[in-house]
């Protein structure tokens, strides 16, 4: 009997890319690492490439050209790991953006323990409600614009890459040659990260404090930079060149070298470790500056401080974890002899650096589940990093959390109102700690029963619910093997159950501890707070924005699940304080009254899906009726908040724009 001719699908697909950008690959001494082959998860691809997550559409509107899509499933291309890296071949450009974007998606899915989802398309209605539509694929346009720009478009759910001619002449550039941003590994990873973060936190696009846009930029840079460490050949090369001292100038800490030089910056677009001295022309390390944030408001420059703090934490752990290798190599002196370091030492140092960088990157990505749903600050992010890592790895054998706290403190990053920067103080409170001043404890049994029994929870007064209904309402999982569309549908069903528990069930007793205002029981609620009816009395609108699950592997190999619940509320804000007082005191406000801006508040809850106990409560700085926080946000918007510092400009322009990153990247790089 003949055995069945069954051939399983491959696990991965090998694809050739530029490791950094074409400018590096054209340098003689970098020839060995300028072009590399990476592995991306295997999937059936259509021409484009078009897969489960990404659709590459190569239309060059400036030239009026539609480029033929690459077919990565062609046997000839499969046999040679795709097309050879090329600056002039548009089909390689398509291959490059697909490969790097899929690599970035892979880092997110492994860190968060679930499939990645893009933010939904929204159709808004005059009453303030909206319907949402599933976005299966992020569109990528390699030649979208003839401009010195590349950005993620929340409106189009697309990445748009520009190209431009070089206008300067130096040792790296010749005037007239074309720079394609779609060939920069760092720019692709950066823009893909913007899209992935938007899929988790769509309100992080709203600049309501000086850190919000800076965080978006810094987080995208962090992912792009630490992705460098995933390429063994590149890492070993840089270890050898720096003789194992990654605090010296190296390409691993530099972002978009070719773009930065072609744009006239004289070096990389951004460098986490240092910069060139304009007087001497020499690279100098950048020492920590605890007062830097007091002087900086431009998002890219401010974000660079956060990137430096994260890279500082990496450097501290790297030095501590490699001291033994240097002691062995130097026979205890700690001083390496002259000349190249031994290849075996370079290999071991590279392995250690890759392991540390991978863990740091996972810490940084996991932390976005431990942030408030709106009004993010650098201090909030630090608390998220520390808490998320503690929940997954309480022992912290190698001192990662201590390294983060020390590095952030050296760069002047700390949460508002904190009296201590100890690990224990920085962790977000547990459900029990949040409820310690309340008379009614949380009842996990009641919450668990809601997910196990059919419920009538249409939540008609809660805007934004998708029109998806199920005969049974129970916890819908969100994991790496799940169908992405069904996962997206399950978010709504999970959210309706949590909404019913919070608004109609015993969750009401928990609302105050979570910073959620349900009605006027705890004092009068301003009329500007959104309500289901046009009145200043009665219930207040509550939106359970997202309920997502995450599956993670602990340091000891155990499986850890968590349910991430985001709850938001909104209030009409006005630039004129007198008008704010007038509108706050009205008996009712028509639903079509928009106000000048939206003040939002809320919380993120981390729930154990097995016991339904609330593990963490992550609140915004104020509640929806907090006039001090509303005033702080008004001052930020009215006074400019971001450079250039003139009234209603950059922050309000970005807040009202449908393309915030197009504006941001045009002026900041």
Residue pairs with C-beta under 8 A, 6 or more apart in sequence:
9 42
10 42
11 41
11 42
12 39
12 40
12 41
12 42
13 39
13 40
13 41
13 42
13 43
13 72
13 78
14 37
14 38
14 39
14 81
14 82
15 37
15 38
15 39
15 40
15 72
15 81
15 82
15 95
15 98
15 99
16 35
16 36
16 37
16 81
16 82
16 83
16 84
16 85
16 95
17 35
17 36
17 37
17 38
17 85
17 95
17 96
17 99
17 100
17 185
18 24
18 25
18 34
18 35
18 36
18 85
18 96
18 183
18 184
18 185
19 25
19 33
19 34
19 35
19 36
19 185
19 231
19 233
19 234
20 34
20 184
20 185
20 186
20 228
20 234
20 251
20 257
20 258
21 183
21 184
21 185
21 186
21 256
21 257
21 258
21 259
22 85
22 87
22 180
22 183
22 258
23 172
23 257
23 258
23 261
23 262
24 30
24 33
24 34
24 251
24 257
24 258
25 31
25 34
25 35
25 85
26 34
27 34
32 233
32 237
33 233
33 234
33 237
34 85
35 84
35 85
36 231
36 233
36 234
37 81
38 99
38 103
38 231
40 98
40 99
40 102
40 103
40 106
41 102
41 106
43 51
43 52
44 51
44 73
45 51
45 71
45 72
45 73
46 73
47 69
47 70
47 71
48 55
48 56
48 57
48 69
48 70
48 94
48 98
49 56
49 69
49 70
49 72
49 94
49 95
49 98
50 56
50 137
51 98
51 102
51 137
52 136
52 137
52 484
53 101
53 102
53 105
53 116
53 137
53 138
54 98
54 101
54 102
54 105
54 137
54 138
54 139
54 140
55 137
55 138
55 139
55 140
56 69
56 70
56 94
56 97
56 98
56 139
56 140
56 141
56 142
57 139
57 140
57 141
58 66
58 67
58 69
58 90
58 93
58 94
58 141
58 142
58 143
59 65
59 66
59 67
59 141
59 143
59 144
60 66
60 67
60 143
60 144
61 144
61 145
62 143
62 145
62 146
63 143
63 146
65 143
67 90
67 91
67 94
67 143
68 90
68 91
69 91
69 94
70 77
70 83
70 91
70 92
70 94
70 95
71 77
72 78
72 82
72 95
72 98
77 83
82 92
82 95
82 99
83 89
83 91
83 92
83 95
84 92
85 92
85 96
86 92
87 178
87 180
87 183
90 142
90 143
93 142
93 143
93 180
93 182
93 183
94 142
96 142
96 182
96 183
96 188
97 140
97 142
97 159
97 161
97 182
97 188
98 140
100 185
100 188
100 189
100 192
101 138
101 140
101 159
101 188
101 189
101 192
103 189
103 227
103 230
104 188
104 189
104 192
104 193
104 196
104 223
104 224
104 227
105 116
105 192
105 196
107 223
107 227
107 230
107 361
107 362
107 365
108 116
108 196
108 365
109 115
109 116
109 480
110 362
111 361
111 362
111 365
111 366
112 200
112 365
112 366
112 368
112 369
112 550
112 552
113 479
113 480
113 550
113 551
113 552
113 553
114 478
114 479
114 480
114 482
114 487
114 548
114 549
114 550
114 551
115 478
115 479
115 480
115 482
115 484
115 487
116 196
116 199
117 135
117 199
117 484
117 487
117 488
118 135
118 136
118 137
118 138
118 157
118 195
118 198
118 199
119 135
119 154
119 157
119 195
119 198
119 199
119 202
120 132
120 133
120 134
120 135
120 488
121 132
121 133
121 135
121 157
122 130
122 131
122 132
122 133
123 130
123 131
123 132
123 133
124 130
125 131
126 591
126 592
127 463
127 591
127 592
128 463
128 530
128 591
129 463
129 464
130 463
130 464
131 466
131 467
132 464
132 466
134 485
134 488
134 489
135 157
136 484
136 485
138 157
138 158
138 159
138 192
138 195
139 156
139 157
139 158
139 159
140 158
140 159
140 161
141 158
141 159
141 160
141 161
142 161
142 180
142 182
143 161
143 163
143 180
143 182
144 158
144 160
144 161
144 162
145 160
145 161
145 162
145 163
146 162
146 163
146 164
147 162
147 164
147 666
148 162
148 164
148 179
148 263
149 162
149 181
149 662
149 665
149 666
150 159
150 160
150 161
150 162
150 181
150 182
150 187
150 191
150 665
151 159
151 160
151 191
151 194
151 659
151 661
151 662
151 664
151 665
151 666
152 158
152 159
152 160
152 191
152 192
152 194
152 195
152 198
152 661
153 159
153 160
153 659
153 661
153 662
154 198
154 202
154 205
154 658
154 659
154 660
154 661
155 658
155 659
157 195
159 188
159 191
159 192
159 195
160 662
161 180
161 181
161 182
161 187
161 188
161 191
162 181
163 178
163 179
163 180
163 181
163 182
164 178
164 179
164 262
165 175
165 176
165 177
165 178
165 179
166 173
166 174
166 175
166 176
166 177
166 178
166 179
166 262
167 175
167 264
168 175
168 262
168 264
169 175
170 261
172 258
172 261
173 261
173 262
179 258
179 259
179 262
181 187
181 259
182 188
184 256
184 258
184 259
185 224
185 227
186 224
186 225
186 255
186 256
186 269
187 224
187 256
187 259
189 220
189 223
189 224
189 227
190 220
190 221
190 223
190 224
190 255
190 256
191 220
193 219
193 220
193 223
193 224
194 216
194 220
194 661
197 204
197 216
197 219
197 220
197 368
198 204
198 205
200 368
200 369
201 368
201 371
201 373
201 376
203 373
203 374
203 545
203 568
203 600
204 212
204 215
204 216
204 374
204 376
205 216
205 660
205 661
206 212
206 374
206 598
206 600
206 655
207 213
207 641
207 642
207 650
207 651
207 654
207 655
207 660
208 374
208 375
208 599
208 600
208 633
208 636
208 637
208 651
208 655
209 375
209 377
209 632
209 633
209 636
209 641
210 297
210 302
210 636
210 641
210 642
211 302
211 376
211 377
211 378
212 375
212 376
213 299
213 303
213 642
213 654
213 660
213 664
214 299
214 300
214 302
214 303
214 306
214 378
215 303
215 306
215 376
215 377
215 378
215 381
216 299
216 303
216 661
217 299
217 300
217 303
217 664
217 668
218 302
218 303
218 304
218 305
218 306
218 307
219 306
219 364
219 368
221 255
221 270
221 272
221 303
221 304
221 307
222 306
222 307
222 310
222 361
222 364
223 361
223 364
223 365
224 255
225 252
225 253
225 255
225 272
225 307
225 311
226 314
226 357
226 358
226 360
226 361
226 364
227 361
228 234
228 235
228 251
228 252
229 235
229 252
229 353
229 354
229 357
229 358
229 361
230 354
230 357
230 358
232 350
232 354
234 251
234 252
235 252
235 350
235 353
235 354
236 346
236 347
236 350
238 246
238 250
238 251
238 252
239 246
239 341
239 346
239 349
239 350
239 353
240 340
240 341
240 343
240 346
241 250
242 248
242 249
242 250
243 336
243 341
244 322
244 325
244 326
244 336
244 341
244 345
244 346
244 349
246 252
246 253
246 315
246 318
246 353
247 273
247 285
247 315
248 273
248 285
249 271
249 273
249 274
249 283
250 273
251 257
253 271
253 272
253 273
253 311
254 267
254 268
254 270
254 271
254 272
255 268
255 269
255 270
255 271
255 272
256 268
256 269
256 270
257 267
257 268
257 269
259 269
259 669
260 266
260 267
260 268
260 269
260 270
260 669
261 267
261 268
263 269
263 669
266 276
267 275
267 276
267 283
269 669
270 300
270 304
270 307
270 669
271 286
272 304
272 307
272 308
272 310
272 311
273 285
273 286
273 308
273 311
274 283
274 284
274 285
274 286
275 283
275 284
275 286
276 282
276 283
276 284
277 283
277 284
286 308
288 308
288 309
288 312
288 407
288 410
288 411
289 305
289 411
289 412
290 409
290 410
290 411
290 412
291 412
292 305
292 411
292 412
293 302
293 305
293 378
293 411
293 412
293 413
294 412
296 302
296 305
297 641
297 642
297 643
297 645
298 642
298 643
298 668
299 642
299 664
299 668
300 664
300 668
300 669
301 668
305 378
305 411
305 412
305 413
306 378
306 381
306 411
306 413
308 411
309 404
309 407
309 408
309 410
309 411
309 413
310 360
310 364
310 404
310 407
312 403
312 407
312 410
312 411
313 360
313 400
313 403
313 404
313 406
313 407
313 408
314 356
314 357
314 360
314 403
316 403
316 406
316 407
317 356
317 360
317 398
317 399
317 400
317 403
318 352
318 353
318 356
320 398
320 399
320 403
321 352
321 356
321 398
322 349
322 352
322 353
325 345
325 348
325 349
325 352
326 334
326 336
327 334
329 336
329 341
329 342
329 345
330 336
330 337
359 400
360 400
363 385
363 388
363 389
363 400
363 404
364 385
366 388
366 389
366 392
366 552
367 381
367 384
367 385
367 387
367 388
368 384
369 384
369 388
369 548
369 550
369 562
369 564
369 604
369 606
370 383
370 384
370 385
370 387
370 388
370 428
370 604
370 606
370 616
370 618
371 380
371 381
371 384
371 604
371 618
372 380
372 602
372 603
372 604
372 618
372 619
372 620
373 545
373 546
373 566
373 567
373 568
373 602
373 603
373 604
373 620
374 568
374 600
374 601
374 602
374 620
375 600
375 601
375 620
375 621
375 633
377 415
377 416
378 408
378 413
379 413
379 414
379 415
379 416
379 418
380 415
380 618
382 404
382 405
382 408
382 413
382 414
382 415
382 426
383 415
383 426
383 427
383 428
383 618
384 428
384 618
385 401
385 404
386 401
386 404
386 405
386 423
386 426
386 427
387 426
387 427
387 428
387 616
389 396
389 400
389 401
390 396
390 401
390 423
390 427
391 560
391 562
391 606
391 615
391 616
392 552
392 554
392 555
392 560
393 554
393 555
395 555
396 402
397 555
401 423
402 423
405 421
405 422
405 423
405 426
408 414
408 421
409 421
414 421
415 426
416 621
417 621
418 425
418 426
419 425
428 606
428 616
428 617
428 618
429 616
429 617
430 614
430 615
430 616
430 617
431 442
431 510
431 513
431 605
431 613
431 614
431 615
431 616
431 617
433 617
434 513
434 514
434 614
434 617
435 441
435 442
435 510
435 513
437 513
438 509
438 510
438 512
438 513
439 509
440 506
440 509
441 509
442 509
442 510
442 613
442 614
443 506
444 611
444 612
444 613
445 612
446 501
446 505
446 506
447 501
447 505
447 506
447 507
447 607
447 612
448 611
448 612
450 473
450 497
450 500
450 501
450 505
451 473
451 474
451 475
451 497
451 612
452 474
453 473
454 471
454 472
454 473
455 473
455 496
455 497
455 500
457 473
457 496
457 497
457 499
457 500
457 504
458 465
458 469
458 496
459 465
459 496
459 499
459 500
459 503
461 532
461 533
461 539
461 541
462 499
462 503
462 532
462 541
462 542
462 543
462 544
463 541
463 543
464 543
464 545
465 492
465 495
465 496
466 489
466 492
468 489
468 492
468 493
470 493
473 493
473 496
473 497
474 493
474 497
475 494
475 497
475 549
475 563
475 609
476 486
476 487
476 489
476 490
476 491
476 493
476 494
476 549
477 487
477 490
477 549
478 487
478 490
478 491
478 548
478 549
478 550
479 549
479 551
480 551
491 546
491 547
491 548
494 547
494 548
494 563
495 544
495 545
495 546
495 547
496 544
497 547
498 507
498 544
498 547
498 565
498 567
499 542
499 544
501 507
502 508
502 510
502 511
502 516
502 542
502 544
502 567
503 518
503 539
503 542
508 518
510 614
511 517
511 518
512 522
513 617
514 567
514 603
514 605
514 617
514 619
515 601
515 602
515 603
515 619
515 620
515 622
515 623
516 542
516 567
516 569
516 602
516 603
516 623
517 525
517 529
517 540
517 569
517 623
517 624
517 625
518 539
518 540
518 542
519 525
519 538
519 539
519 540
520 537
523 625
525 536
525 540
525 624
525 625
526 536
526 571
526 583
526 584
526 585
526 625
526 627
527 536
527 583
527 584
527 585
527 586
527 587
527 588
527 589
528 571
528 572
528 573
528 580
528 583
528 584
528 589
528 595
529 540
529 541
529 569
529 570
529 571
529 572
529 624
529 625
530 540
530 541
530 569
530 570
530 571
530 572
531 538
531 539
531 540
531 541
532 538
532 539
532 541
534 588
534 589
534 590
534 591
535 587
535 588
536 586
536 587
536 588
536 589
540 569
540 624
541 569
541 570
542 567
542 569
543 567
543 568
543 569
543 570
544 565
544 566
544 567
545 566
545 567
545 568
545 602
546 564
546 565
546 566
547 563
547 564
547 565
547 566
548 563
548 564
549 561
549 562
549 563
549 564
549 609
550 561
550 562
550 564
551 559
551 560
551 561
552 559
552 560
552 561
552 562
553 559
553 560
554 560
561 608
561 609
561 610
562 606
562 607
562 608
562 609
562 615
563 605
563 606
563 607
563 608
563 609
564 604
564 605
564 606
564 607
565 604
565 605
565 606
565 607
566 602
566 603
566 604
567 602
567 603
567 604
567 605
568 600
568 601
568 602
569 600
569 601
569 602
569 623
569 624
570 598
570 599
570 600
570 624
571 598
571 599
571 600
571 601
571 624
571 625
571 630
572 583
572 589
572 593
572 594
572 595
572 598
572 599
573 580
573 595
573 596
573 597
573 598
573 599
573 630
573 633
573 634
574 580
574 583
574 595
574 596
574 597
574 634
575 596
575 597
575 634
575 637
575 638
575 648
577 631
577 634
580 630
580 634
583 589
583 593
583 595
597 633
597 634
597 637
597 652
597 655
599 624
599 629
599 630
599 633
600 620
600 624
601 620
601 622
601 623
601 624
601 626
601 629
602 619
602 620
602 624
603 617
603 618
603 619
603 620
604 616
604 618
605 614
605 616
605 617
605 618
606 614
606 615
606 616
606 617
606 618
607 613
607 614
607 615
608 615
620 629
621 629
622 628
622 629
622 630
636 651
637 648
637 651
637 652
637 655
638 647
638 648
639 645
639 647
640 646
640 647
640 648
640 649
640 650
640 651
641 650
641 651
642 649
642 650
642 651
642 654
643 650
644 650
650 663
653 663
654 660
654 663
654 664
657 663
